[in-house]
Structure formats: structure tokens, C-alpha cells
């Protein structure tokens, strides 16, 4: 009887522990809503404007707040278990981090805008397949590098910008599997949720951020061991 009681207590403990993880569904929803509030022009462009060469400048301008908002999203989801809230920490991170983060985000935004524009014009003007593949490669590499740099900033906020860029570059070689997995998680989540658009809109960004954090933790541990 005593052993049965211990087993039941253990099972209840596990159940409570599992139920606590359900909170992440709610946190992902709130974090994604915060992200779209900051990026409301982008949401309107995606919903109301067809993707054409005429509307492309509006879409590119609407992408400007995406970088700082995504960094704040990553930070708040990493700390949410200890902080217990989403709204105030998210906008707090956004205010504190945006100014310094623009030094990285603006060049990234420029490269993404140029490569994306070239891809669209290539479809209209029938550029060679080699040029199209080159622009697609630039897009994938830039997005992957940006995601991993953001994660480094989340796990090691004290790192200097130059050190962070060099460390991210080294990780692309030393931890290439998990490094490349960042883009695959982004693409896979989009494909998985795109069949039900409402899930993609309300949970997609938050779910991507959460999966990126989980994937990066072994890399963060690797960095800690190497720098200890």
C-alpha cells in the first residue's frame, strides 16, 4: 500500500509538471500577439496587398520592425518561466534593445530586401536560373546567420557586437548541424501551420521562437564550456 501511495504521488507530480508546460501555448499566443502589434503594418500588407512589384516597397518598409521585435520575442520566451509574464517584459526588451540592435538588423534588412527584390524581378524578367539560385542562397544564409546571432544575444546579452558576430560565424562551422537547424525550424513551422492560416498567424512566430531556443541550448552550453 505504501509503495502504491508513493507511485500515485509520483504520477500526480508528473501530471502537474506536464500541465505546467501547457502554459507555453498561452505564452506563445501572447508573445505572437505582441509581435504583430509591433508589426501591424506588415500584418496589413500581408492580409490586404497582393505580392507584386508595385507593392514590394511597402512590404519591405513594413519589415523594418521585424528584427527588434523578434529579438524581444526570443528574450521574453526564454525568461518567461522566471518572470511569469509576457506583455511588460516584451515591450521592456523592445525599448532597451532596439537602438543597439539596429546596427546589426539594418544591414541584414538591406541584404534580405535586395535578395528578395532580385528574386521577384527574376521571375518577371526571366533571369537565369543561376542568378535566381544565388539570390535564394543569399536569403537562406542571411536568415540563418541572423537567427543564430539573435539567439547568441539572448543567451549571452553581455557579449560585444563584434565578438557575437565572430562567435556566430565560428558556430556555423563548429556546430553546423544545429546552426543550420535554425532555418529548418523556421521553414518547417511555416509549412506545418500554413494549412491552417489562423494557427500560423496566432502561434507561428511564438512557436518558431520557442523551438529555436530549445535547439540553441546545447550550443549555449558548448560556448559556456569553451569559454569557462
C-alpha positions as CSV (number, residue, x, y, z in Angstrom):
1,X,0.0,0.0,0.0
2,X,2.8,2.3,0.9
3,X,4.5,1.7,-2.5
4,X,1.2,2.3,-4.3
5,X,0.8,5.6,-2.5
6,X,4.4,6.7,-3.5
7,X,3.6,5.7,-7.1
8,X,0.4,7.7,-7.1
9,X,2.2,10.8,-5.7
10,X,4.9,10.4,-8.3
11,X,2.3,10.2,-11.1
12,X,0.4,13.3,-9.8
13,X,3.7,15.2,-9.7
14,X,4.5,14.2,-13.2
15,X,1.0,15.3,-14.3
16,X,1.4,18.7,-12.6
17,X,4.8,19.1,-14.3
18,X,3.3,18.3,-17.7
19,X,0.4,20.6,-17.2
20,X,2.8,23.5,-16.4
21,X,4.3,23.0,-19.9
22,X,0.8,23.8,-21.3
23,X,1.4,27.3,-20.2
24,X,3.7,27.7,-23.2
25,X,0.7,27.5,-25.5
26,X,-0.7,30.6,-23.8
27,X,2.7,32.3,-23.7
28,X,3.3,31.6,-27.4
29,X,-0.1,33.2,-28.2
30,X,0.6,36.3,-26.1
31,X,4.1,36.7,-27.4
32,X,2.9,36.3,-31.0
33,X,0.2,38.9,-30.5
34,X,2.8,41.3,-29.1
35,X,5.0,40.7,-32.1
36,X,2.1,41.5,-34.5
37,X,1.1,44.6,-32.6
38,X,4.6,46.0,-33.2
39,X,4.4,44.8,-36.8
40,X,0.9,45.8,-37.6
41,X,1.8,47.5,-40.9
42,X,3.4,44.2,-42.0
43,X,0.3,42.2,-41.0
44,X,-1.9,44.6,-43.0
45,X,0.4,44.3,-46.0
46,X,0.3,40.5,-45.9
47,X,-3.5,40.5,-45.5
48,X,-4.5,43.3,-47.9
49,X,-1.9,43.7,-50.5
50,X,-1.1,41.2,-53.2
51,X,2.6,40.4,-53.6
52,X,3.5,42.4,-56.7
53,X,6.5,44.5,-57.8
54,X,4.3,47.6,-57.2
55,X,3.5,46.7,-53.6
56,X,7.0,45.4,-52.8
57,X,8.4,48.7,-51.4
58,X,5.5,48.9,-48.9
59,X,6.3,45.3,-47.8
60,X,10.0,46.0,-47.4
61,X,9.4,49.1,-45.3
62,X,6.9,47.1,-43.2
63,X,9.6,44.6,-42.5
64,X,11.8,47.2,-40.6
65,X,10.4,46.5,-37.1
66,X,10.6,42.7,-37.5
67,X,14.2,42.3,-36.3
68,X,14.0,44.1,-33.0
69,X,10.5,42.6,-32.3
70,X,11.8,39.1,-33.0
71,X,14.8,39.6,-30.6
72,X,12.4,40.8,-27.9
73,X,10.2,37.8,-28.6
74,X,13.1,35.4,-28.1
75,X,14.2,37.1,-24.9
76,X,10.8,37.1,-23.3
77,X,10.1,33.4,-24.1
78,X,13.5,32.4,-22.7
79,X,12.8,34.2,-19.4
80,X,9.0,33.7,-19.2
81,X,9.2,30.8,-16.6
82,X,11.1,33.0,-14.2
83,X,9.3,36.3,-15.0
84,X,5.8,34.8,-15.3
85,X,4.5,37.4,-17.7
86,X,4.8,38.4,-21.4
87,X,3.4,41.9,-22.1
88,X,5.6,44.2,-19.9
89,X,8.8,42.3,-20.4
90,X,8.3,42.1,-24.2
91,X,7.9,45.9,-24.6
92,X,10.7,46.5,-22.0
93,X,13.1,44.4,-24.0
94,X,12.0,46.1,-27.2
95,X,12.7,49.6,-25.8
96,X,16.1,48.7,-24.3
97,X,17.4,46.6,-27.2
98,X,16.2,48.3,-30.4
99,X,18.7,51.1,-30.6
100,X,21.8,49.0,-30.3
101,X,20.4,46.1,-32.3
102,X,19.7,48.3,-35.3
103,X,23.4,48.2,-36.1
104,X,23.0,44.5,-37.0
105,X,19.4,44.5,-38.2
106,X,19.6,47.3,-40.8
107,X,22.4,45.6,-42.8
108,X,20.5,42.3,-42.6
109,X,17.3,44.0,-43.7
110,X,19.2,45.6,-46.6
111,X,20.6,42.2,-47.8
112,X,17.2,40.5,-47.4
113,X,15.5,43.3,-49.3
114,X,18.0,43.2,-52.1
115,X,17.9,39.5,-52.5
116,X,14.2,39.3,-52.2
117,X,13.7,42.0,-54.8
118,X,16.1,40.3,-57.2
119,X,14.1,37.1,-56.8
120,X,10.9,38.8,-57.6
121,X,12.3,40.7,-60.6
122,X,14.0,37.5,-61.7
123,X,10.6,35.8,-62.0
124,X,9.2,38.8,-64.0
125,X,12.2,39.4,-66.2
126,X,13.2,35.7,-66.6
127,X,16.7,36.0,-65.1
128,X,19.0,32.9,-65.4
129,X,18.4,30.1,-63.0
130,X,21.9,30.5,-61.6
131,X,21.2,34.1,-60.6
132,X,17.9,33.0,-59.0
133,X,19.6,30.2,-57.1
134,X,22.3,32.6,-55.9
135,X,19.8,35.1,-54.5
136,X,17.9,32.3,-52.8
137,X,21.2,31.1,-51.3
138,X,21.9,34.6,-50.0
139,X,18.4,34.7,-48.4
140,X,18.8,31.4,-46.7
141,X,22.4,32.2,-45.4
142,X,21.4,35.6,-44.2
143,X,18.3,34.5,-42.4
144,X,20.2,31.6,-40.7
145,X,23.0,33.8,-39.6
146,X,20.6,36.4,-38.3
147,X,18.6,33.8,-36.3
148,X,21.7,32.4,-34.7
149,X,23.1,35.8,-33.9
150,X,19.8,36.7,-32.2
151,X,19.9,33.5,-30.1
152,X,23.5,34.4,-29.1
153,X,22.3,37.8,-27.9
154,X,19.5,36.1,-25.9
155,X,21.8,33.6,-24.1
156,X,24.8,35.9,-23.8
157,X,23.5,39.5,-23.7
158,X,26.8,40.8,-22.4
159,X,28.7,39.8,-25.5
160,X,30.1,42.6,-27.6
161,X,28.7,43.0,-31.1
162,X,31.9,42.1,-32.8
163,X,32.5,39.1,-30.6
164,X,28.9,38.0,-31.2
165,X,29.3,38.2,-34.9
166,X,32.6,36.2,-34.9
167,X,31.2,33.6,-32.5
168,X,28.2,33.1,-34.7
169,X,30.5,32.7,-37.7
170,X,32.6,30.1,-35.9
171,X,29.5,28.2,-34.8
172,X,28.4,27.9,-38.5
173,X,31.5,25.7,-38.9
174,X,31.9,24.0,-35.5
175,X,28.2,23.3,-34.9
176,X,26.9,23.4,-38.4
177,X,24.1,20.9,-37.8
178,X,22.3,22.8,-35.0
179,X,23.3,26.1,-36.7
180,X,21.5,25.1,-39.9
181,X,18.6,23.7,-38.0
182,X,17.5,27.2,-37.1
183,X,16.4,27.9,-40.6
184,X,14.9,24.4,-40.9
185,X,12.8,25.0,-37.8
186,X,11.6,28.3,-39.3
187,X,10.7,26.7,-42.6
188,X,9.2,23.6,-41.1
189,X,6.9,25.5,-38.7
190,X,5.7,27.6,-41.6
191,X,4.9,24.6,-43.7
192,X,3.3,22.8,-40.8
193,X,1.0,25.6,-39.8
194,X,0.3,27.2,-43.2
195,X,-2.5,24.7,-43.9
196,X,-4.5,26.4,-41.1
197,X,-3.7,30.1,-41.5
198,X,-5.2,31.2,-38.2
199,X,-2.7,28.9,-36.3
200,X,0.2,30.3,-38.4
201,X,-0.9,33.9,-37.6
202,X,-1.5,33.5,-33.9
203,X,1.1,30.8,-32.9
204,X,3.6,30.7,-35.8
205,X,6.1,33.3,-34.6
206,X,6.0,32.3,-31.0
207,X,6.3,28.6,-31.8
208,X,9.3,29.3,-34.0
209,X,11.0,31.3,-31.3
210,X,10.4,28.6,-28.7
211,X,11.8,25.9,-30.9
212,X,14.8,28.0,-31.7
213,X,15.6,28.5,-28.0
214,X,15.3,24.8,-27.3
215,X,17.5,24.0,-30.3
216,X,20.2,26.5,-29.3
217,X,20.6,25.5,-25.6
218,X,23.2,22.8,-26.4
219,X,25.1,25.4,-28.4
220,X,24.9,27.8,-25.5
221,X,26.3,25.0,-23.2
222,X,29.1,24.4,-25.7
223,X,30.0,28.1,-25.7
224,X,30.0,28.1,-21.9
225,X,32.3,25.1,-21.7
226,X,34.7,26.6,-24.2
227,X,34.8,30.0,-22.5
228,X,34.9,28.7,-18.9
